[in-house]
């Protein structure tokens, strides 16, 4: 070995040492190298093994779906009181403009044994109200979409941090051999009028400073579910196996020379890709599902890339041991004509979300699968654009928003937290996004303060350096 090669190897060894010294769960509890089906890394008994995160990108209006405010009917077109807004920051779209109250035009009814108020736009979710924990007091820092999405997915508004699924893959290891720990599904959205749709960047399911094998794998909505899944003409599985064996030998020789752990990641991911050539087509082929199951998810389940199909795939992934499934649905950014567009969005997600809960429960999987439904922030009580009883829009609102959880050791049939009379500020039991993250990790057996990775002089955590708490009040 020549001097330059020896120096490179010593430098890499030093880098690995500095990366691993002081790691939290990731190394002291064997994090990234856990054997399959291991629970050695758990800090306490886990209530859940899987997470399905239903991300409503664009931010649903809590006032029109979950946060019932009937008294606003008497305040139609009134200016939002300064005692409520308190000079809090607003977007550039609202700055200097009137803030006129826009009550929801949609009806609400009490649902389930505890009489939870839910919108008429959610008839199927209303039917499983006793499984839902609706949190009305979520709040965040970000007031614009990209930092809001990045914060919800990674715990930081600054791009480059590891995502929720990557942290779980790193901290808990794999539960299966033939599929990734973390899978991402991007759903087609309602096409009846929605136009304001932001892009979804791969950093939302990236691994950040964690080893790259923990990043999410995004399934495609057309063609091969995973890019380059099929072999090209003239290449069969046996030829592919021999090619990988040869490449593996070269990579192992390279690793023995410089010791870069990313080379090992490359080897393991190439092997995973080979196994996925068999496992992914089987996963995504729903032709064997009984008709009553397909009917449960609704008519859109027959469309590849629909939210309904993706919810069904999420259930199939849980059955096959995928740790974290993130299902995106876009089109919730309703600055104008909300009454026209919101029903279509709800049509997309209402029946499939309820079906996912029912399907998992029937199969005995809901108790160890935590489902989370949320957007990046909420919507304002005041109007943007035209203001009529049946026509209005709403701006971004980070001060309060609603989401729900089901399964995974969370109490069903309850609401948690309250907002003020205008659904503008949290009045009781605030839940920060980092609290949501801490609670999710807790249900999977992880202490959020102990799951860390040293990077750029800090022990990086999903919940960051600011205080975060597990919302024990919603847990069973």
C-alpha positions as CSV (number, residue, x, y, z in Angstrom):
1,X,0.0,0.0,0.0
2,X,1.5,3.3,-1.0
3,X,1.8,6.3,1.3
4,X,-1.1,8.3,-0.2
5,X,-3.4,5.3,0.1
6,X,-2.3,4.7,3.7
7,X,-2.9,8.4,4.5
8,X,-6.4,8.2,2.9
9,X,-7.2,5.1,5.0
10,X,-6.1,6.7,8.2
11,X,-8.1,9.8,7.4
12,X,-11.2,7.7,6.8
13,X,-10.7,5.8,10.0
14,X,-10.3,9.0,12.0
15,X,-13.5,10.3,10.4
16,X,-15.4,7.1,11.3
17,X,-14.1,7.4,14.9
18,X,-15.3,11.0,15.2
19,X,-18.6,10.2,13.7
20,X,-19.3,7.3,16.1
21,X,-17.9,8.7,19.4
22,X,-20.8,9.8,21.5
23,X,-23.5,8.6,19.3
24,X,-26.8,8.0,21.0
25,X,-29.0,5.1,20.2
26,X,-27.4,4.7,16.8
27,X,-24.2,3.1,17.9
28,X,-24.3,2.3,21.6
29,X,-27.4,0.3,20.9
30,X,-26.2,-1.0,17.6
31,X,-28.5,1.4,15.6
32,X,-27.4,1.1,12.0
33,X,-26.1,-2.4,12.4
34,X,-29.0,-4.0,14.2
35,X,-29.9,-7.5,13.1
36,X,-33.3,-8.0,11.5
37,X,-36.3,-8.1,13.9
38,X,-34.1,-6.9,16.7
39,X,-35.5,-4.8,19.6
40,X,-32.1,-4.4,21.3
41,X,-32.2,-0.6,20.6
42,X,-35.4,0.1,22.4
43,X,-35.3,2.5,25.4
44,X,-38.6,1.2,26.7
45,X,-41.4,-1.2,25.6
46,X,-42.7,-0.1,22.2
47,X,-46.5,0.2,21.5
48,X,-46.0,0.4,17.8
49,X,-43.7,-1.2,15.2
50,X,-44.8,0.7,12.1
51,X,-45.8,4.3,11.2
52,X,-47.9,5.4,8.3
53,X,-47.7,9.2,7.9
54,X,-50.5,10.6,5.7
55,X,-49.0,14.0,4.8
56,X,-51.6,16.5,3.4
57,X,-49.2,18.8,1.6
58,X,-50.5,22.3,1.2
59,X,-52.2,22.5,4.6
60,X,-55.8,21.5,5.1
61,X,-58.2,24.1,6.7
62,X,-58.8,23.0,10.2
63,X,-61.8,25.3,10.5
64,X,-63.6,23.5,7.7
65,X,-62.7,20.0,8.7
66,X,-62.0,19.4,12.5
67,X,-62.1,22.7,14.5
68,X,-65.8,23.5,14.8
69,X,-66.5,27.2,15.4
70,X,-70.3,27.7,15.0
71,X,-70.2,31.1,16.8
72,X,-68.3,32.5,13.8
73,X,-71.5,32.6,11.8
74,X,-72.5,35.8,13.7
75,X,-69.1,37.4,12.8
76,X,-69.3,37.0,9.0
77,X,-67.2,39.7,7.3
78,X,-66.2,41.3,10.6
79,X,-62.5,42.4,10.9
80,X,-60.4,39.9,13.0
81,X,-60.0,41.6,16.4
82,X,-56.5,43.0,17.1
83,X,-56.8,41.3,20.6
84,X,-56.8,38.0,18.7
85,X,-54.2,38.6,16.0
86,X,-51.9,40.5,18.4
87,X,-49.7,41.8,15.6
88,X,-48.5,38.3,14.8
89,X,-46.6,37.9,11.6
90,X,-48.6,37.1,8.4
91,X,-47.6,36.1,4.9
92,X,-46.8,38.7,2.2
93,X,-50.1,37.8,0.6
94,X,-52.0,39.1,3.7
95,X,-49.7,42.0,4.7
96,X,-51.6,45.3,4.6
97,X,-54.9,43.8,3.6
98,X,-58.2,43.4,5.4
99,X,-58.6,40.4,7.6
100,X,-62.3,39.6,7.4
101,X,-63.8,36.6,9.2
102,X,-64.9,33.8,6.9
103,X,-67.0,31.2,8.7
104,X,-67.0,27.7,7.3
105,X,-69.9,27.0,5.0
106,X,-69.8,23.3,5.8
107,X,-71.9,21.5,8.3
108,X,-70.6,19.6,11.3
109,X,-72.1,16.7,13.3
110,X,-71.1,14.9,16.4
111,X,-69.7,11.5,15.7
112,X,-68.8,8.4,17.8
113,X,-69.5,7.6,21.4
114,X,-67.9,10.8,22.6
115,X,-69.6,13.1,20.1
116,X,-66.6,14.4,18.3
117,X,-67.4,17.3,16.0
118,X,-66.5,16.5,12.4
119,X,-67.2,18.1,9.0
120,X,-69.8,16.8,6.6
121,X,-66.9,16.5,4.1
122,X,-65.5,13.5,6.0
123,X,-68.4,11.0,6.2
124,X,-66.1,7.9,6.2
125,X,-63.7,9.2,8.8
126,X,-66.7,10.2,10.8
127,X,-67.7,6.5,10.8
128,X,-64.4,5.6,12.5
129,X,-64.4,8.5,14.9
130,X,-64.0,6.2,17.9
131,X,-60.5,5.2,16.5
132,X,-59.3,8.8,16.1
133,X,-57.4,11.1,18.4
134,X,-57.9,14.5,16.9
135,X,-55.3,17.0,18.1
136,X,-56.6,20.6,17.6
137,X,-53.7,22.4,19.2
138,X,-50.8,21.7,16.8
139,X,-48.6,24.6,16.0
140,X,-45.4,25.2,14.1
141,X,-42.8,27.9,13.3
142,X,-42.9,28.0,9.5
143,X,-45.3,30.3,7.7
144,X,-44.5,29.2,4.1
145,X,-44.8,25.8,2.5
146,X,-41.3,24.6,1.8
147,X,-39.9,25.3,5.3
148,X,-43.1,24.0,6.8
149,X,-42.9,20.7,5.0
150,X,-39.2,20.4,5.7
151,X,-39.8,21.1,9.4
152,X,-42.6,18.5,9.7
153,X,-40.6,15.9,7.8
154,X,-37.1,16.5,9.3
155,X,-37.5,18.6,12.5
156,X,-35.8,21.6,11.0
157,X,-36.7,24.3,8.5
158,X,-33.2,24.1,7.2
159,X,-32.8,21.5,4.4
160,X,-30.3,18.8,4.9
161,X,-31.5,17.1,8.1
162,X,-32.5,13.5,8.3
163,X,-36.2,12.7,7.9
164,X,-38.5,10.9,10.3
165,X,-38.4,7.6,8.4
166,X,-34.6,7.7,8.1
167,X,-34.3,8.2,11.9
168,X,-36.4,5.2,12.5
169,X,-34.5,3.1,10.0
170,X,-31.2,4.2,11.6
171,X,-32.3,3.7,15.2
172,X,-34.3,0.5,15.0
173,X,-32.9,-1.4,12.1
174,X,-34.8,-3.4,9.5
175,X,-37.8,-5.6,10.0
176,X,-37.6,-7.3,6.7
177,X,-35.0,-8.4,4.2
178,X,-36.6,-7.8,0.8
179,X,-38.1,-4.3,1.1
180,X,-36.7,-0.9,2.3
181,X,-37.3,0.2,5.9
182,X,-38.7,3.5,4.6
183,X,-41.0,3.8,1.6
184,X,-42.5,7.0,0.1
185,X,-45.7,7.2,-2.0
186,X,-46.7,10.4,-3.8
187,X,-50.4,10.4,-4.6
188,X,-52.2,11.9,-7.5
189,X,-54.5,14.7,-6.3
190,X,-58.0,15.8,-7.2
191,X,-58.1,17.2,-10.8
192,X,-61.4,19.1,-10.5
193,X,-59.9,22.5,-10.1
194,X,-56.8,22.4,-7.8
195,X,-53.9,24.3,-9.4
196,X,-51.8,25.6,-6.5
197,X,-49.6,22.6,-5.9
198,X,-46.0,22.8,-4.6
199,X,-43.2,20.4,-5.6
200,X,-42.1,17.7,-3.2
201,X,-38.3,17.5,-2.8
202,X,-36.4,14.3,-2.1
203,X,-34.9,15.9,1.0
204,X,-38.3,15.4,2.7
205,X,-37.5,11.7,2.8
206,X,-33.7,12.0,2.8
207,X,-31.1,10.7,5.2
208,X,-29.3,14.0,5.9
209,X,-26.0,13.2,7.7
210,X,-27.1,9.6,8.5
211,X,-25.8,6.8,6.3
212,X,-27.6,7.0,2.9
213,X,-29.0,3.5,3.2
214,X,-31.6,5.0,5.6
215,X,-33.2,7.4,3.1
216,X,-36.7,6.7,1.8
217,X,-37.3,4.9,-1.4
218,X,-40.0,6.6,-3.5
219,X,-42.3,4.4,-5.6
220,X,-43.2,5.8,-9.0
221,X,-46.8,6.4,-10.1
222,X,-46.2,5.1,-13.6
223,X,-43.9,2.6,-15.2
224,X,-41.7,0.5,-13.0
225,X,-42.6,1.2,-9.3
226,X,-38.9,1.8,-8.7
227,X,-36.6,3.2,-11.4
228,X,-34.6,0.6,-13.3
229,X,-36.5,-2.2,-11.5
230,X,-36.8,-4.3,-14.7
231,X,-33.8,-5.8,-16.4
232,X,-33.1,-4.5,-19.9
233,X,-33.7,-6.8,-22.8
234,X,-31.2,-9.7,-23.0
235,X,-30.5,-9.6,-19.2
236,X,-32.1,-12.3,-17.1
237,X,-31.9,-12.7,-13.3
238,X,-29.0,-15.1,-13.5
239,X,-26.9,-12.7,-15.5
240,X,-27.8,-9.9,-13.2
241,X,-26.7,-12.0,-10.2
242,X,-23.3,-12.7,-11.8
243,X,-22.9,-9.0,-12.6
244,X,-23.6,-8.0,-9.0
245,X,-21.2,-10.6,-7.7
246,X,-18.4,-9.1,-9.8
247,X,-19.2,-5.5,-8.8
248,X,-19.4,-6.6,-5.2
249,X,-15.8,-8.0,-5.4
250,X,-14.6,-4.7,-6.8
251,X,-16.4,-2.7,-4.2
252,X,-15.1,-4.9,-1.4
253,X,-11.5,-4.4,-2.6
254,X,-12.1,-0.7,-2.7
255,X,-13.5,-0.7,0.8
256,X,-10.5,-2.7,2.1
257,X,-8.2,0.0,0.7
258,X,-9.9,3.2,2.0
259,X,-12.5,2.0,4.5
260,X,-15.3,4.4,3.4
261,X,-18.5,3.1,5.0
262,X,-20.5,4.4,2.1
263,X,-19.0,1.7,0.0
264,X,-20.5,-0.9,2.3
265,X,-23.8,1.0,1.9
266,X,-23.5,0.7,-1.9
267,X,-22.9,-3.0,-1.6
268,X,-25.9,-3.5,0.7
269,X,-28.2,-1.3,-1.4
270,X,-27.2,-3.1,-4.6
271,X,-28.2,-6.4,-3.0
272,X,-31.4,-4.9,-1.7
273,X,-32.2,-3.6,-5.3
274,X,-31.7,-7.2,-6.6
275,X,-34.1,-8.6,-4.0
276,X,-36.6,-5.8,-4.8
277,X,-36.8,-6.9,-8.4
278,X,-38.8,-9.8,-7.0
279,X,-40.5,-8.3,-3.9
280,X,-41.7,-5.0,-5.3
281,X,-43.8,-6.4,-8.2
282,X,-45.4,-8.8,-5.7
283,X,-46.1,-5.9,-3.3
284,X,-47.7,-3.6,-5.9
285,X,-49.8,-6.3,-7.6
286,X,-53.2,-6.0,-5.8
287,X,-55.0,-8.3,-8.2
288,X,-55.2,-10.9,-5.5
289,X,-57.0,-8.6,-3.1
290,X,-60.7,-9.6,-2.4
291,X,-63.3,-7.4,-4.0
292,X,-64.7,-6.5,-0.6
293,X,-61.3,-5.1,0.4
294,X,-61.0,-3.1,-2.9
295,X,-64.6,-1.8,-2.3
296,X,-63.6,-0.7,1.2
297,X,-61.0,1.7,-0.2
298,X,-63.3,3.2,-2.7
299,X,-63.5,3.5,-6.5
300,X,-60.1,5.3,-6.9
301,X,-58.3,2.2,-5.6
302,X,-58.2,0.9,-9.2
303,X,-56.0,3.8,-10.3
304,X,-52.3,3.5,-9.9
305,X,-50.9,6.4,-8.0
306,X,-54.2,7.4,-6.4
307,X,-54.3,8.0,-2.6
308,X,-56.7,5.1,-2.3
309,X,-54.3,2.7,-4.0
310,X,-51.4,4.1,-1.9
311,X,-53.3,3.5,1.3
312,X,-53.9,-0.1,0.3
313,X,-50.2,-0.4,-0.6
314,X,-49.4,1.0,2.9
315,X,-51.4,-1.8,4.5
316,X,-49.6,-4.4,2.3
317,X,-46.2,-2.9,3.3
318,X,-47.1,-3.1,7.0
319,X,-47.9,-6.8,6.5
320,X,-44.4,-7.2,4.9
321,X,-42.5,-5.5,7.7
322,X,-41.9,-2.0,6.2
323,X,-41.1,0.3,9.2
324,X,-42.2,3.7,7.9
325,X,-44.5,4.5,5.1
326,X,-45.1,8.2,4.1
327,X,-48.0,8.9,1.8
328,X,-48.2,12.4,0.3
329,X,-51.3,14.0,-1.0
330,X,-51.0,17.4,-2.5
331,X,-53.4,20.2,-3.5
332,X,-54.6,21.5,-0.1
333,X,-53.3,25.1,-0.6
334,X,-56.7,26.9,-0.9
335,X,-56.0,30.6,-1.0
336,X,-59.2,31.1,-3.1
337,X,-62.4,29.2,-4.0
338,X,-61.9,26.8,-1.1
339,X,-65.6,25.7,-1.1
340,X,-65.1,24.5,-4.7
341,X,-61.9,22.7,-4.2
342,X,-61.9,21.3,-0.6
343,X,-64.7,18.7,-1.3
344,X,-62.6,17.2,-4.1
345,X,-59.6,16.9,-1.8
346,X,-61.7,15.3,0.9
347,X,-63.1,12.8,-1.7
348,X,-59.6,11.7,-2.4
349,X,-58.6,11.0,1.2
350,X,-61.7,10.4,3.3
351,X,-62.8,6.9,2.4
352,X,-59.2,5.5,1.9
353,X,-58.0,6.9,5.2
354,X,-61.0,5.3,7.0
355,X,-60.5,2.1,5.1
356,X,-56.9,1.9,6.1
357,X,-57.9,2.1,9.7
358,X,-60.6,-0.5,9.3
359,X,-58.4,-2.9,7.2
360,X,-55.5,-2.8,9.7
361,X,-57.9,-3.3,12.6
362,X,-59.6,-6.3,11.0
363,X,-56.2,-7.9,10.5
364,X,-54.9,-7.2,14.0
365,X,-52.3,-4.8,12.7
366,X,-53.7,-1.4,14.0
367,X,-52.6,-1.9,17.5
368,X,-48.9,-1.8,16.5
369,X,-49.3,0.6,13.6
370,X,-49.4,4.3,14.3
371,X,-51.2,6.3,11.7
372,X,-50.7,10.1,11.6
373,X,-52.6,12.6,9.4
374,X,-51.5,16.2,9.2
375,X,-50.4,19.0,6.9
376,X,-47.5,21.4,7.4
377,X,-49.7,24.1,9.1
378,X,-53.3,25.4,9.2
379,X,-55.4,28.0,7.5
380,X,-56.5,31.5,8.6
381,X,-60.0,32.3,9.8
382,X,-59.9,35.4,7.7
383,X,-60.5,35.4,4.0
384,X,-58.3,35.7,0.9
385,X,-59.9,36.6,-2.4
386,X,-63.6,36.8,-2.8
387,X,-65.6,36.7,0.4
388,X,-69.1,35.3,0.2
389,X,-71.0,32.9,2.4
390,X,-70.2,30.1,-0.1
391,X,-67.0,31.5,-1.6
392,X,-63.8,32.3,0.2
393,X,-60.1,31.3,0.5
394,X,-57.7,31.1,3.5
395,X,-54.0,32.0,4.0
396,X,-51.3,30.0,5.7
397,X,-51.5,29.8,9.5
398,X,-48.8,28.3,11.7
399,X,-50.4,29.4,15.0
400,X,-52.7,26.4,15.2
401,X,-53.8,23.5,13.1
402,X,-55.5,20.1,13.5
403,X,-54.3,16.6,12.8
404,X,-55.2,13.1,13.9
405,X,-53.6,9.9,15.1
406,X,-54.9,6.3,15.2
407,X,-53.6,3.0,16.4
408,X,-50.2,2.4,17.8
409,X,-51.2,2.8,21.5
410,X,-53.0,6.1,21.0
411,X,-56.4,6.6,22.6
412,X,-59.3,6.6,20.2
413,X,-62.5,8.6,20.3
414,X,-61.0,11.7,21.8
415,X,-59.9,15.3,21.0
416,X,-56.9,17.0,22.5
417,X,-56.2,20.7,22.8
418,X,-58.4,23.7,22.1
419,X,-58.1,26.9,20.1
420,X,-59.6,30.3,20.7
421,X,-63.0,31.3,19.4
422,X,-61.4,32.2,16.0
423,X,-59.3,29.1,15.6
424,X,-56.4,31.5,15.5
425,X,-54.4,30.8,18.7
426,X,-53.9,27.7,20.8
427,X,-56.0,28.2,24.0
428,X,-55.2,24.9,25.9
429,X,-52.7,22.0,25.6
430,X,-50.4,23.2,22.8
431,X,-48.6,20.5,20.8
432,X,-45.5,21.6,18.9
433,X,-44.4,19.7,15.8
434,X,-41.4,18.5,17.9
435,X,-43.8,17.2,20.5
436,X,-45.5,15.2,17.8
437,X,-42.1,13.8,16.7
438,X,-41.2,12.9,20.3
439,X,-44.6,11.2,20.8
440,X,-44.2,9.1,17.6
441,X,-40.7,8.0,18.6
442,X,-41.9,7.2,22.2
443,X,-44.6,4.9,20.8
444,X,-41.8,3.0,18.9
445,X,-39.8,2.5,22.0
446,X,-37.4,5.4,21.5
447,X,-36.5,8.3,23.9
448,X,-36.1,11.2,21.5
449,X,-33.3,12.8,23.6
450,X,-31.2,9.6,23.2
451,X,-31.6,9.1,19.5
452,X,-28.7,11.2,18.1
453,X,-26.0,11.4,15.5
454,X,-22.9,13.6,15.8
455,X,-22.6,16.0,12.9
456,X,-21.1,19.5,12.5
457,X,-20.2,19.7,16.2
458,X,-23.7,18.8,17.5
459,X,-25.5,15.7,18.4
460,X,-28.3,15.9,15.8
461,X,-31.8,14.8,16.8
462,X,-35.1,14.6,15.1
463,X,-36.5,16.9,17.8
464,X,-33.6,19.3,17.7
465,X,-32.2,21.2,20.6
466,X,-35.3,23.0,21.8
467,X,-37.5,21.3,24.5
468,X,-39.9,18.6,23.3
469,X,-42.3,16.5,25.3
470,X,-44.2,13.2,24.8
471,X,-47.9,14.0,24.8
472,X,-48.7,11.4,27.4
473,X,-52.3,12.5,27.7
474,X,-53.3,11.0,24.3
475,X,-51.7,7.6,25.0
476,X,-53.5,4.6,26.2
